[in-house]
Amino acid sequence: MTDHTTPLDAADLPDTVKRYLKAHNERDVATASATLAPDATVVDDGGVYEGIPAIEQWLARATSEFTYTTTFLGAEREGPDRCTVTQRLEGDFPGGTVDLRYRFTLHQGLISHLTIAP
């Protein structure tokens, strides 16, 4: 199997992904959820959240549970509607620092699937 990824700068990310990351980093649940397809799914920290209401609850909890900063480390495009963004989070959560990969799948310009994992 051949690796078909293309490195991306933050400025080259799809607009939807940029808006989601900015809103998530700013703890703006309403703006982040506006980037999601109605039937979107998020997988994070062992949980699966399906649909806007469940994802909004997850976002509210995830963005308020700890205080942290994020640093963009890089991104890759895996296809026309798929990209992965790597960010470093530093904060008051257990371990204090983690590099997370945000794997986005887009459908009709909205995020249909997001997996967040180290």
Protein Blocks (a to p, Z undefined) as FASTA:
>chain_A
ZZdbdcddfklpcfklmmmmmmmmnopaklmmmmpcfkbccdeehiacedjklmmmmmmm
mmmmpccddddfbdcdfbfkbccdddddddjbehjiacdddddddeehiafbdcddZZ
